[in-house]
Structure formats: structure tokens, C-alpha cells
Amino acid sequence: MTEKVLSNKKNGMARLLITCILYCVAVAALIVGIESSGPVLIVSILWLIFGWIPLLGLRVLKPQEALVLTLFGKYYGTLKGEGFYAVNPFCGSVNPAAKTELNQSGDVKTTISPITGQPNTAVAMTNNKLSLKVLTLNNNRQKINDRLGTPVEIGMAVTWCIEDTAKAVFNVHNYKEFLSLQCDTSLRNIVRVYPYDVAEGVDTTGDGVADEGSLRGSSEIVAERIRQEIQSRVEIAGLRIIEARITYLAYAPEIAAAMLQRQQASAIIDARKMIVDGAVGMVEMALERLNQTQLVELDEERKAAMVSNLLVVLCGNHDAQPVVNSGSLY
């Protein structure tokens, strides 16, 4: 199905004026022709009865709106852009997704109830016009297993718009539901490729080489892959995916506590490594300064004792408790 834009139909005002003028002429002819009862009277009566039919073909569109028209079951064309249009009065408009409600901009509106004073979500009045504006679909959070089998909860917001109105209306049953389903499927396919955090020996690009890709650290790359995946799936519906963003990412509740302990243990190990590295460097510096100044000469056994004491002091969690040695090391 190829979109056909009716760009030469912006003559609604002319049809309206001509119809009104002909009605005035028909009324005048009816008054004059009552006495003569000739053809003029018959024509004026017929026009007064059926003259309103051309007015059924008048259509008014606001900016960034479109209307898909059919004539006796066949695709007639699409009206795009603001204006006052005049088309075949027997044309009907089609939009299977007009009453579909999704968690997205343009579908619902929030009002304040005058009785309870609480926000009340009400569905906006629907019609068969298609919105060509950029819309944002905030898909529900999903629980998905990542590359390592860890359950994570992830939410996504997709910015999209209609690019081909004919495909959106006729190629799929309901383009809004179709988009939501494809977003869920694409999100699952991409999340299963990445681990939540950086893991060793994991290839997320498919080139056979392990990399450091992860859901938490490579959010921009993951979002772009999700966008491309959705775009390839909704091409048949004439939709264009502008952007896809991860809005929520966390471990599933049943495993969040264990993963938190794991992260804490990893942080403690990293901190200990840093403390040990710093302590060893300080011990080396102390021995080197003692050798340079020749303040005291230490044999290997005394050096070992000094290194042990310094490492205990520098790597300990608590303040050192000094011990006075009144004797000798030997």
C-alpha cells in the first residue's frame, strides 16, 4: 500500500460558499415558481432536498494532522496539513487505532475532580484523524533475564511518529498496539545480549571478541540497538522511530539483596587492593629514605619486622595501638 496525498483539495470554502448561494437561489426560485409550477419549481425543490449532500465532503484539518479516506471500500487518498478541504461526499475516514489507549503522550489527559480534588485520568475525545506529531510511548517495565541469566527490571521510552499513513492504517490492524508489542519484543531481544554489569568473557557485539559492554555502562549503545531493532520491525506499519531511551534499570526484587551484597563485596575488595598498593609504596619509600640518610642500619630480619609493623598499621581498619619495646629484638 502506497500513500497518495490529496494536495489539490483545499477548496472547501469555495464549495461551502457555492452551496449556500445555490440554496439562496433555490429558495428564491421556489417562491417565484410556485405560481408557474414549471421545471424551475421542480429543480429548486430537488436542490433544497439533496443540496446538502456536497457539504458532507468538507473536512477541516489542523497542523500536523492527517485523514485517510476510503471510497466504497477502496483507498481514496490522504489529506495532510492544515486547511479546509472538499472531497467526495461519499468518502469515509479510517483510523483503527483511534480509540486505543496507551501510556503515551496524546492518548490520555489528567483533570482534577471537583468532588474529591484528586487527579482524574480521562480519555480524550477520539476521532479518525491521525496525528503526525512526535509522540512518546512509555512502555511498561519488564522483567527480563540478562546475558548471565540474572533477572532485571527495565523500562523504556520510545519517541516515534507516523511516516506513511496508508501503511499505518491498512498494513496492520492497529498500529499503536503493533508498536507496543514490537517494543516489548525488541527490548527482550537486546537485553538478553548484555549482562547487567561488566562481565569477563562476554561478547555483546557478535564479533567473537569479548568486550566490556553492559546494560549499566553502555546505555547509549544499548538504546541505539533497541531503536534499530524496533525500526526494522515497524517499517511495515509506516512508523519512524526517532529515539529509544532506557528510563528504568534495576535488579529484580528477588535478587536485588544478593546483588547488593555482591557489589558491596566487590567494592570492599577494590578498596583493600588500593590500600595495600598504597601501603607497599609507603613502606618502600620509608626503607629507601632510611638507606639514603643512613640514620640506622637494618639487617634483613629487622627490615622484615619493620615492614610487617608498617603494613599492619597502614592496612588496619582501626588505629594502631603502640607497644613500647624496652628490650632487644634478639
Backbone torsions as a table, in degrees:
resi	resn	phi	psi	omega
1	MET	NA	125.1	-178.9
2	THR	-109.9	135.3	-179.9
3	GLU	-69.4	134.9	177.1
4	LYS	-123.0	111.0	-176.2
5	VAL	-87.9	126.4	177.2
6	LEU	-89.9	90.9	-174.5
7	SER	-93.1	-6.6	-176.2
8	ASN	-110.4	29.0	-176.6
9	LYS	-112.9	15.7	-178.0
10	LYS	-84.3	58.5	178.2
11	ASN	-127.9	35.2	-179.5
12	GLY	-66.3	-38.6	-179.6
13	MET	-65.7	-38.3	178.8
14	ALA	-64.2	-43.7	179.3
15	ARG	-63.9	-39.7	-179.5
16	LEU	-63.5	-45.4	-179.3
17	LEU	-65.5	-43.7	-179.5
18	ILE	-63.0	-41.6	179.4
19	THR	-63.5	-42.2	179.2
20	CYS	-64.9	-40.9	179.1
21	ILE	-64.0	-43.1	179.7
22	LEU	-65.1	-33.2	175.9
23	TYR	-64.7	-41.6	178.0
24	CYS	-64.1	-41.6	178.1
25	VAL	-64.0	-40.0	-178.9
26	ALA	-65.7	-38.2	177.8
27	VAL	-64.7	-44.0	178.4
28	ALA	-63.9	-42.2	178.9
29	ALA	-64.9	-34.3	178.3
30	LEU	-65.5	-40.6	179.8
31	ILE	-66.9	-41.9	-178.4
32	VAL	-72.6	-38.3	-172.1
33	GLY	-88.2	5.9	178.9
34	ILE	-64.3	-40.8	-177.4
35	GLU	-74.3	-36.0	-176.8
36	SER	-82.0	-28.7	-179.2
37	SER	49.3	45.1	179.1
38	GLY	-99.7	-163.5	-179.8
39	PRO	-61.2	-30.7	-179.4
40	VAL	-61.2	-39.8	179.6
41	LEU	-64.8	-42.0	-178.7
42	ILE	-65.4	-43.3	-179.3
43	VAL	-64.9	-41.3	-179.1
44	SER	-66.0	-38.8	178.2
45	ILE	-65.1	-43.5	179.1
46	LEU	-62.6	-39.3	179.4
47	TRP	-68.5	-38.7	178.2
48	LEU	-64.9	-28.3	-179.5
49	ILE	-82.3	-43.8	-172.5
50	PHE	-112.1	2.4	-175.7
51	GLY	-70.1	-15.2	-179.7
52	TRP	-79.2	-12.5	-175.6
53	ILE	-60.9	-42.8	178.1
54	PRO	-59.6	-23.6	179.3
55	LEU	-69.0	-18.7	178.8
56	LEU	-68.0	-18.7	-179.5
57	GLY	-89.7	7.6	179.6
58	LEU	-83.2	132.0	179.7
59	ARG	-134.0	137.1	177.7
60	VAL	-117.8	127.2	179.4
61	LEU	-122.1	141.6	174.4
62	LYS	-91.1	169.7	177.0
63	PRO	-57.3	143.0	178.7
64	GLN	60.2	38.7	172.9
65	GLU	-125.5	154.9	178.9
66	ALA	-141.9	156.4	-179.9
67	LEU	-138.6	121.0	179.0
68	VAL	-93.4	124.7	-174.1
69	LEU	-113.1	144.2	174.1
70	THR	-126.8	149.5	179.0
71	LEU	-127.7	109.0	-179.0
72	PHE	54.0	44.3	175.2
73	GLY	87.9	-7.4	-180.0
74	LYS	-106.1	150.5	179.7
75	TYR	-69.2	121.1	-177.0
76	TYR	-93.9	-40.4	-179.3
77	GLY	156.1	178.0	-178.1
78	THR	-124.6	132.1	172.8
79	LEU	-94.1	127.3	-179.2
80	LYS	-129.8	140.9	175.7
81	GLY	91.3	160.2	-177.5
82	GLU	-71.3	149.2	178.5
83	GLY	155.5	173.8	178.3
84	PHE	-110.6	109.0	-170.9
85	TYR	-105.7	153.2	174.0
86	ALA	-129.1	116.0	-178.5
87	VAL	-126.0	-176.1	177.8
88	ASN	-58.9	126.8	-176.5
89	PRO	-64.9	-15.2	-180.0
90	PHE	-93.1	4.7	177.9
91	CYS	-76.4	144.6	175.2
92	GLY	-120.0	150.4	179.7
93	SER	-95.2	148.6	-175.6
94	VAL	-129.8	132.6	172.1
95	ASN	-160.2	91.2	-176.8
96	PRO	-62.8	-22.1	-176.7
97	ALA	-98.1	16.5	-174.6
98	ALA	-64.3	-35.5	-176.4
99	LYS	-102.1	7.7	-179.2
100	THR	-78.5	130.3	-179.4
101	GLU	-107.3	123.3	173.8
102	LEU	-125.3	165.1	178.0
103	ASN	-81.0	71.5	-175.8
104	GLN	-147.3	166.2	178.9
105	SER	-66.6	140.4	176.6
106	GLY	95.1	-11.2	-176.7
107	ASP	-99.9	-38.0	-176.4
108	VAL	-128.6	156.7	176.6
109	LYS	-134.1	149.8	-177.4
110	THR	-107.9	126.1	177.5
111	THR	-123.9	162.1	179.0
112	ILE	-98.5	124.4	-179.7
113	SER	-69.7	129.5	-180.0
114	PRO	-70.2	-17.0	-177.2
115	ILE	-90.1	-54.7	-177.0
116	THR	-90.7	-20.5	-177.4
117	GLY	74.8	9.3	-179.2
118	GLN	-98.5	153.1	176.7
119	PRO	-60.3	136.1	-179.9
120	ASN	-124.1	121.7	-178.9
121	THR	-88.9	119.6	-179.8
122	ALA	-125.1	144.5	179.4
123	VAL	-76.8	132.9	179.6
124	ALA	-69.4	156.7	178.9
125	MET	-61.9	133.9	-175.1
126	THR	-104.8	152.5	172.1
127	ASN	-146.6	-178.0	-175.7
128	ASN	-88.6	8.9	177.7
129	LYS	-78.4	142.0	177.4
130	LEU	-97.7	134.3	178.2
131	SER	-86.7	125.9	176.8
132	LEU	-94.9	7.2	179.5
133	LYS	-73.7	164.6	175.9
134	VAL	-79.2	121.8	-177.8
135	LEU	-112.8	157.9	179.6
136	THR	-121.7	120.9	177.3
137	LEU	-99.4	117.6	178.4
138	ASN	-100.0	92.3	-175.0
139	ASN	-70.8	153.2	-179.3
140	ASN	-66.3	153.6	177.1
141	ARG	-66.2	142.6	180.0
142	GLN	-123.0	149.9	173.4
143	LYS	-101.5	116.6	-173.7
144	ILE	-132.3	144.8	173.7
145	ASN	-84.7	130.1	179.9
146	ASP	-80.2	-167.1	-175.5
147	ARG	-60.3	-32.5	-178.5
148	LEU	-92.7	5.4	-180.0
149	GLY	84.7	7.3	179.9
150	THR	-81.5	126.9	179.5
151	PRO	-73.2	128.9	178.3
152	VAL	-128.8	153.6	174.0
153	GLU	-105.5	131.4	-174.9
154	ILE	-141.7	138.4	176.3
155	GLY	-122.4	153.9	-173.3
156	MET	-143.0	144.3	173.4
157	ALA	-117.5	129.5	-176.5
158	VAL	-118.2	125.7	175.9
159	THR	-97.7	125.5	-172.4
160	TRP	-148.0	169.1	175.7
161	CYS	-155.5	165.0	178.2
162	ILE	-87.5	127.6	179.8
163	GLU	-105.3	-36.6	179.4
164	ASP	-128.6	108.4	-174.9
165	THR	-69.0	-34.9	-179.1
166	ALA	-65.4	-44.1	177.8
167	LYS	-64.2	-40.5	-178.0
168	ALA	-63.7	-34.7	-175.6
169	VAL	-87.8	-39.8	-169.8
170	PHE	-104.7	-24.9	-176.1
171	ASN	-80.8	-25.6	178.3
172	VAL	-129.4	158.9	-176.9
173	HIS	-69.8	-44.9	-179.1
174	ASN	-146.1	108.0	-171.6
175	TYR	-68.3	-26.9	178.0
176	LYS	-70.6	-48.1	177.4
177	GLU	-64.6	-36.5	178.2
178	PHE	-62.6	-43.3	178.9
179	LEU	-63.9	-44.2	-179.2
180	SER	-61.9	-42.4	179.9
181	LEU	-65.4	-42.2	179.9
182	GLN	-68.1	-31.7	175.2
183	CYS	-63.6	-44.0	179.0
184	ASP	-62.2	-45.7	-177.9
185	THR	-65.4	-44.7	-179.4
186	SER	-65.1	-39.4	178.9
187	LEU	-61.7	-43.2	179.1
188	ARG	-64.5	-41.5	-178.0
189	ASN	-63.7	-38.8	-176.9
190	ILE	-80.4	-39.4	-178.2
191	VAL	-63.5	-33.9	-179.6
192	ARG	-67.6	-12.9	-179.9
193	VAL	-85.2	-26.3	-172.5
194	TYR	-109.7	144.7	167.4
195	PRO	-79.9	161.1	179.6
196	TYR	-63.3	-46.1	178.9
197	ASP	-123.3	170.5	-177.7
198	VAL	-60.4	129.5	179.7
199	ALA	-131.0	150.7	-178.9
200	GLU	-80.0	143.7	174.9
201	GLY	72.1	23.5	-179.1
202	VAL	-110.7	126.3	177.9
203	ASP	-103.3	112.0	-179.1
204	THR	-100.9	-11.2	-177.7
205	THR	-98.9	-14.9	179.0
206	GLY	84.3	12.1	-179.8
207	ASP	-94.8	5.0	178.9
208	GLY	82.7	3.1	-179.2
209	VAL	-115.0	130.4	178.7
210	ALA	-64.4	141.1	-179.3
211	ASP	-136.9	-176.9	-176.5
212	GLU	-106.8	27.5	178.6
213	GLY	-71.1	142.1	179.4
214	SER	-157.5	161.3	178.9
215	LEU	-66.7	-37.7	-176.7
216	ARG	-79.7	-35.4	-175.1
217	GLY	-97.8	-16.7	-177.5
218	SER	-122.1	47.1	-175.3
219	SER	-63.4	-36.8	-179.9
220	GLU	-65.6	-43.8	179.7
221	ILE	-67.0	-42.4	179.1
222	VAL	-62.4	-43.5	-179.8
223	ALA	-63.2	-39.6	179.2
224	GLU	-67.5	-38.6	177.0
225	ARG	-66.3	-36.5	176.2
226	ILE	-64.9	-42.5	179.4
227	ARG	-60.9	-46.0	179.5
228	GLN	-63.8	-38.0	179.2
229	GLU	-64.9	-44.0	179.4
230	ILE	-66.1	-41.5	-178.5
231	GLN	-60.5	-41.2	179.1
232	SER	-65.4	-27.2	-177.9
233	ARG	-85.7	-30.7	-176.2
234	VAL	-100.0	8.2	178.0
235	GLU	-59.6	-36.1	-178.4
236	ILE	-66.2	-24.3	-178.9
237	ALA	-92.8	4.4	178.0
238	GLY	70.0	27.7	-180.0
239	LEU	-104.3	151.5	177.4
240	ARG	-121.4	124.2	178.8
241	ILE	-90.9	114.3	-176.9
242	ILE	-83.9	-43.0	-175.5
243	GLU	-158.6	147.8	173.2
244	ALA	-132.1	130.5	-177.1
245	ARG	-132.5	141.5	174.2
246	ILE	-82.0	120.2	-177.0
247	THR	-101.1	-17.7	-178.7
248	TYR	-151.3	134.1	178.8
249	LEU	-150.0	122.5	180.0
250	ALA	-162.0	160.2	173.5
251	TYR	-67.5	151.7	175.5
252	ALA	-63.7	149.5	-175.1
253	PRO	-57.0	-34.7	-175.8
254	GLU	-71.2	-14.3	-178.0
255	ILE	-123.9	-1.1	-174.9
256	ALA	-62.9	-41.2	-178.1
257	ALA	-64.3	-43.2	179.4
258	ALA	-65.4	-39.8	179.4
259	MET	-68.6	-32.2	176.8
260	LEU	-66.0	-41.8	176.1
261	GLN	-63.0	-38.9	178.3
262	ARG	-63.6	-43.7	178.4
263	GLN	-64.9	-39.1	178.2
264	GLN	-64.5	-42.2	177.9
265	ALA	-62.9	-41.1	178.4
266	SER	-64.5	-38.7	178.5
267	ALA	-66.8	-38.7	178.9
268	ILE	-64.8	-41.1	179.2
269	ILE	-64.6	-42.8	178.4
270	ASP	-62.9	-41.2	178.8
271	ALA	-64.4	-41.1	178.8
272	ARG	-63.0	-40.7	178.1
273	LYS	-60.8	-41.8	179.7
274	MET	-66.3	-40.1	179.5
275	ILE	-65.1	-43.2	179.9
276	VAL	-64.1	-43.4	179.0
277	ASP	-60.2	-43.5	178.5
278	GLY	-66.3	-38.4	-179.9
279	ALA	-66.5	-42.9	178.3
280	VAL	-61.2	-40.8	178.2
281	GLY	-63.7	-39.9	178.8
282	MET	-67.9	-37.5	177.6
283	VAL	-64.9	-44.0	177.3
284	GLU	-59.5	-43.6	179.8
285	MET	-63.9	-40.3	-179.7
286	ALA	-64.3	-45.3	178.7
287	LEU	-63.9	-39.6	-179.9
288	GLU	-66.0	-40.8	178.4
289	ARG	-65.8	-37.9	178.2
290	LEU	-65.1	-37.9	177.9
291	ASN	-68.2	-37.9	-178.5
292	GLN	-69.2	-43.6	-177.4
293	THR	-82.0	-16.5	-178.2
294	GLN	53.1	37.3	179.3
295	LEU	-68.1	-37.4	178.5
296	VAL	-150.5	145.4	178.0
297	GLU	-102.1	125.8	-177.0
298	LEU	-116.4	134.0	173.2
299	ASP	-84.4	-178.6	-174.5
300	GLU	-64.6	-37.8	-178.9
301	GLU	-67.0	-41.0	178.8
302	ARG	-70.5	-34.4	175.4
303	LYS	-62.6	-41.5	179.2
304	ALA	-64.0	-41.6	178.0
305	ALA	-64.6	-39.8	179.5
306	MET	-66.5	-42.4	178.6
307	VAL	-62.3	-42.5	178.9
308	SER	-61.0	-45.3	-179.3
309	ASN	-64.8	-43.5	-179.7
310	LEU	-64.3	-41.8	179.7
311	LEU	-65.8	-37.1	177.4
312	VAL	-63.9	-43.3	-179.0
313	VAL	-67.4	-45.0	-174.0
314	LEU	-76.2	-30.7	-176.1
315	CYS	-97.8	-3.9	-177.4
316	GLY	-74.8	153.5	178.1
317	ASN	-80.4	-20.4	-176.3
318	HIS	-118.2	164.8	177.0
319	ASP	-63.2	145.0	-178.2
320	ALA	-70.5	143.2	176.3
321	GLN	-103.0	105.6	-174.8
322	PRO	-67.6	142.6	177.1
323	VAL	-121.9	125.0	-179.3
324	VAL	-89.3	122.2	178.9
325	ASN	-98.9	111.3	-178.8
326	SER	-90.8	-6.2	-178.8
327	GLY	-108.8	-148.1	-179.0
328	SER	-117.3	160.0	177.0
329	LEU	-68.8	-19.3	-175.2
330	TYR	-105.1	NA	NA
